[in-house]
Amino acid sequence: MKNIRKEAIEYMKRAEILIKRLLQVLLKRLNVKDIDKEMEHMLMGATRLNFNYYPKCPNPELTAGVGRHSDISTITILLQDDSGGLYVRREGSEADSWIHVPPVTDALVINVGDVLQIMSNGLYKSVEHRVLPNKNKNRISIPIFVNPGPDAIIGPQPQVLETGEKPRYKQVLYSDYFNHFFSKPHDGKKAIEFAKIL
């Protein structure tokens, strides 16, 4: 396989501009007017690029590419090829009601992650999704996970609670949330319960 290190670095540099702009727009709705260095660290202190390869499978119904889960990121930027296979769960539906996200040439898929749901006190919802393998084609996807720094404390933003709304989530250390997520198999959106106020 060709070494694509230079291309990956260039892609990340260009994506960072888009990521910052998206976060500015999303946070404006939360009355966060300025993204200073501390806020930037909380939102995107540990951005990660993955390369995912799903080989074609003659019996896709017998396997799972990636089980159902929501990302533990602030947001996820996904570049996918034309083979399909990404599904999102219809909000408020049974766990088996899924919508296919058809690939669109030269388009990115943007997922809200658990961190943004926690920071917005539930105003934004993280997206439960899964990937199913393809019977006839290999699938390649390149997600950028926009994560807080591991030492960042995440919780509802004070600006969101200014109206008197009660916090639904507690303040948690992001590395604790990260470790909790990876300590068990994917199971829908259950990881976010780690941060919920009971």
Phi, psi and omega in degrees: 000140181296141175286118184246026183303313182298317180295320180296318179296317179296318179299317180296321178298315180290322180295327182301323178297313179296316181301312180298319180293316178300315181295323176300315181295314181295320182285336177301322179292340178265009182067021173269110188271333185226134176259095178277184183299319180295315179294320178300319178296322179291327182273317190216041182285346182216070180284135185227137177254130177243153170241114183251131180237123178243107180292150177301152185225124182296335178232072186300334180291347181265002183218174176228133175291303172217128180294168184294133182193168166246151182285146179267023180268176168286302170220163174233132177254120186243125170254122181234155178281192186268011185275346181077190177115349178272131179230142174244145179281134178294123184300137178075014184249175174298157181297342182260015178258100188241146178247128177287136176260098184292140177296139176239125182304134177062023179242156177248149173259130180248121177252134168284136179256174181302323183299317180291326175297316180294313182297327181271003182059033176095357178298313172266143181247132174290155188257119174283130182212171178206166177234129176252140179291161181259143181287326189248343186225148169288153179237137176234134174224150181231092177271147169249116178268116181264099187249155170294163170297150184301333181267006180286143174263123180249144179180175178303135180288140181305325180297329180287329184269359183299333182280359180098001178298138179283140177292136177263345183232148177270170175281125180227150175286128185302320181297328175293318178297315179301311181296322177299314181301315184273004179272357183212166179293160175301135180209065179064227182255023183293335181301327184292341177298336177304326184260355183288145171274123184275000000 
